[in-house]
Amino acid sequence: MLFSFIDLAGCRSECVQVQREDFDMRGFLTIAPRGWRALALACSVGFVVGLAGVAGAQETVRYGLAVASLNHGPALLAGADPSIFAGHGLSMDVTDFRGSANNCVAALLSDAVDLCQIGTTTGVDAIAEGADLVALAVTSGPVAEIVLSSSAAAKLPVAADSPMEERLRALKGLRLVSGGTGTANYVILRQMLSDAGLSIDDIRHSALQDSVAMLESLRHDRIDGAMWGAGATGKMLDEGVAVRWISTASKDLPQISSIPFVTIFAKRSWTEANAQKAEKIHAALVEAIDRMVTDLEGSSRLLRETYFPELDEAIFKDGLTQAVAAAGNFPEAKATASGWQTLLDLQQANTGKDYANVSFERVIMPFARAD
């Protein structure tokens, strides 16, 4: 298996991102494998590092990955253990786009990669704007959480183990940050508030993109809480400085946990020309999800050794726990019609775009449909 680093957005921004340590601009846990950090800091472009090889004739899959985060855990696990794809007659040639989902889509449309694994909202918008893409697999539901500072949580009339609706209503009036309008976390935050009879105007919401700024603001009482990617606040949770208030991977939020959050897209023309290969890719990702869920200890060890050797143990453990729960909501890597429509409805309400050409039947390949 090969890993590539392609800096399509310019080296300066990528170097800055890596120097900021463990988090990308959306709050997702995103440490590069050994060698990637040095590679980014050196501003190398198009450099390829061979991490592992498996003997035998196999079809190569040029796999575009928007970001190497635990949210994309099944693909990372398949990269760390080439036997997962090899068992289906495939080998992975992974290109990490280091947080730029738009660059991943651009590479897909220009045939630089065969697949693009990204946040589903990005792919849906690309299709709405004319890209003829299909979905081959869904590997995760939302991997985000609302975390409150311990001091803010202590002032509320309900606790972190109270019924979900009570916890949501308790957010009224709090200073809460998330990604800005159009980001997946913002869209889901609005929906959760709506389910509890609240709106975004009922909280003191601010948009924030910088994880470090979020953590410092939470620690120093400049905000009461944050809707952020799971794992970002793991150390603060471990220290007792913060409290996990709500997790989107929770079974208490079935209308949220069923939303396809991470999806693998391909061009329709490529899929039609590689029908069997596409189904093999889906099957390999199902195996990767199963491995994460059923062999958590082994998967944890392999992911940590391969990608996150220097990451704080509490952050890694917390992020992985949430990621496994979210992936476990899609054990067959399939989307449901209701979950897909919920995503489209949320996106339409947020962006005002027409998503008529992004219907479940048109976009989700038959082998990736749960119903």
N, C-alpha and C positions, 0 to 999 in steps of 0.2 A: 504494500500500500504506500502511496505517496501523499505527502502534504505539500501544498504550494502556498506561498504568500504573495498575493497580488495587491499592490497599492494603487488602485484606480483613482482614488480621491486625492492623492498627493501625499508624499512621505511625511511632511511636517505634522499633519493632523494625526496620523497613525502613531508617530513617535510619541506625541504628547499623550495619546490615549494609553499607551503601554506604560509610560512613566508614572501614570496616575495609579499604578498598582492593580488592584484586584477587580475593578468594576468598569463596565462600559457606560455609555452616556444614558442608557435607559435603566440602569440599576441592576442589570443582569450580571450574575457572577460569570466572569470571563477571563480566566487565566489561560494563557497559551501553553501548549506543550513545551517541553524542554527544547530550547533552541529557537523557538518562535520569538521570544522576547528579545534575545540578542539579535535575531534577524531583523525585527522591526526597528530596533534602536540603531542598527547599522544602515537602515533605510535601503535595504536590498530589495529589488523588484524582480518578481518572477522566479525567485530562487526555489529550488525543489529539494526537499529532504526526504530520503527513503527511510522510513521507520521500520518497516517489516516486509517480508516477502513470503509468499506461499507458493509452493511448487504446484505445477499442473497448469493445463491450458484453461484460462479463464477469460471471460469477457470483462473488459475494463469499463467501469462506470466513472465518468468525470463528474464528481459530486461537489457542487457548490454549497458552501455552508456560510450563512450570514454571519455567524459569530460562534466561537468555540466556547459556549457556556453550558452549564449543567441543564439549562432549559432544553438543550439539544442533545441530552444525554444518550439516547439510543444510538445516534450516529457517532458520537464520540466513542461509545463502547465498541461499536463495530469497527471503528478505526484503530482502537487499541488492541482488538483481537480480530485479526484478518480472517480467522477461521469462520466467523459468522457469515460473512459474504461469500467466502470460498465454498462453504457448504452448499451454496446455491449456484456455483459455477461463476462467481463474480469476484472482481477485485476493485477496491476503491482507490480512486485518485482524487484526493480531497483538496479543494481550494478554499482557504479560509478568507473571507472578505472582511474580517476584523470589524464587525459591527455595521457594515454598510449593506443593508438589505437591498437598496436600490441598485448598487453595483452588482450584486448577485443576480438580480433580475436582468440587468443590462447584459451581463455575461451570458445568461441563458438565451436571451433573444438573439445574441450575435453568434450563438453556437460555440462559445468558448467553454461552456460546461453543458452536460446533459441534463443535470438536475439543479434545482435551487431550493434549498431548505431554508425557510424564512418564517417570520411571523405571518400568520394567515392573512391579516388585514392588508399587508403590503401586496401579497399576491392577488387578493381580491380587487384591490384598487387598480393594479396593473391590467387585469382582465377587463374591468369596467372601462378602462381607457383605451382598449383595443388589442391588448396582447392576447394571442390565442393559446392559452395555457390550460392544462388540466392538472388535477391533483391525483398523485399516485398513492399517498399515504398521509395519515395524521399521526404524529408521534407524541403529542402532548396536549393536554388542556392548559388552561391558564396557570402559570406558576408565579403568582404574585400574592401579596399579603398586605394587610393594613397592620402596621406596627405603631403602637403608642408609647410615648415615654412612660416610665413607671410612675412618675409624679402626676402626669395627666390622667393615667388610668385610675390612680388611687382616689381621684376627686369625683369619679363618675359613680352613679347610683347602681350600676350593674358591674359584673365581673367578667373576666375573659372566658369563663365557662357558662355564662348565662345564655339563654336562647338567642339564636342568631339575630332575629328581628330586634330584640332589645339592645343588642350590641350595636347594630346599625343605627338605631334611633339615638343612641347615646353619643353618636358622633356630631350631632347638631351643635353648631357653634364652635367646634374645635378648629384649630389651625392645622390644616392638612395639606400636604403637598403631593403631587404626582407628576407624571409627564403631562405635557400640554394637550390641547385639543387635537383629536385625531389619533393620539397614541392609544395602543390597546389598553393600557392600564387606566387611562382616563375614561375611555368608553365603558369599561367594566365597572369602574367606580360609580359612574353615573347610573348604570343599571342597578347596582346593588342599593344605592340610595333610593332610587325609584321604587324598588321592591319593598322598601320600608316606609314608603310614603313621603320621602324627602326628595329634594332636588340638590343640585350642586350649589345652589345659592344658599342652602341651609347650613353649609359649612363655610369656613373662611379658607377657601381654596386658593392655592398658588401653584403655578407651573414651575417645575424645577427639573433640570436635566442632569445635574452633576451629583453623583453619588456621594462624593466626599463632602460636598456642601450639605447634602441632606443629613448625613451622619453627624456632622458637627452641629448643625442646627438642632437636631433632636437631642443631642447630648447636652447642649447648653441652653435648652428651654426657649429656643427661638420659634420652634414649632411644637405642636402637640403630637403629631404623628405623620406617617407617610404611607402612601399606597405605592409599593415598590416591588421589584423583582425579588423572589425568595432567595435568601442567602446573604443579601447585602447587609442585613442587620444582625447576622448570626452571632457575632462577637458580643454585641450589646445585649442581645437576649441571654447569652450565656453568662454575662456579668450581672444580669438583673437590672440593667439600666433601662431596658425596654421590655415591652410585653407584646407578644403576638396576639392581636385582637381578632383578626379574621384571616383565614387562608382560603384562596380561591380554589385550592385543590380539595377542600373539605367536602365530605359527602352531605354536609348540611346545606350546600349550595348547588343542588343538581342542575338548576337552570344555567349556572355559570360553569360548573366543572365539565359540562358536556360540550362547551364551545370549543371548536378546533382552534388551538392557539399556535401550534407549530405544524406546518404542512410542507410536504415535498411536492414541488411543481415541476412540470416538464412541458415542453412545447407539444401541442397536439400532433403536429407532423412527425416529431421524433417518436412519440408514443405509438403512433400508428405504424411506423416503420420498425419499431422494436417492441412489439406487443408482448412476446414471451419474456424478454429482458425486463420490461416494466413490471410484470407480475413477479418475477424473481426478486426484484428490488423490494417490492412490497413484502414478500415472504421473509426476506432477510431482516427487514426492519421489525417485523412481528417477532422474530426470534430475538432480536436485540432488546426489545421491550420486555419480553418474557424473562430474559436473562437478568435484566436490571431488577425486576420485581421478585423473582424466585431465588436468585442468588445475590442478595444484597451485599453480603460480606465480600464475596469474590469480586463483584462488580465495583464495589467501593474501593477495594484495594487496587484493582487494575486502573481505574480512572484516576485515583490519587497519584499513583506511581507514574503514570504516563503523562498526565496533564497538569496536576496541581501539587507537586511535591513540596512547594514552599508556602502553600496557602495555610492560614491558621486553621487548626483542626476543627474548632467550633464552627467557623464559617463554612468549611467544606461539609461537615456532617449535617448541619442545618439545611444548607442548600440542596444537598443530595436527597435528604429525606423528603423535602417538598417536591423536588423534581421527579422522584420515583412515584410519589402519590399521583402527580399530574399525568405521568406517562401511563400509570396503571389504570387510569380512567379510559384509556384507549388500547386495551390489550390486543386487539386485532388490527390496530392501525387503521381503523375505519371511522368515517364520519357518519353521524346520524342526520337524517333530513331535518329533524327539528333543531339540532344543534347548529347546523349550517345556516338555517333560516334565521335563528336567533342572532348569529353573527352578522348576517346581512342586514337585519332590521336595526341592530345597534349601530352598524356602520352608516346606514342610510340616514338615521336620525342625527348622527354626528356630523356627517360630511355633506348631506344633501344630494349626493350623487345617485345616479340611476344604476342599479345593480341587476337589471332584468336579464342581462346576458351572463350572469354569474350564478345561475340556478344550480341546485344540487344535481339534477339530471344532466346538465350540460357540462359541468366542470369536474365532478367527482367520477373517477373511473369506476366501472361496475365492481371490480374486485376490492375497491376501497369504500364501498357503501355498506353501512351496517343495516340498512332497511330499504 
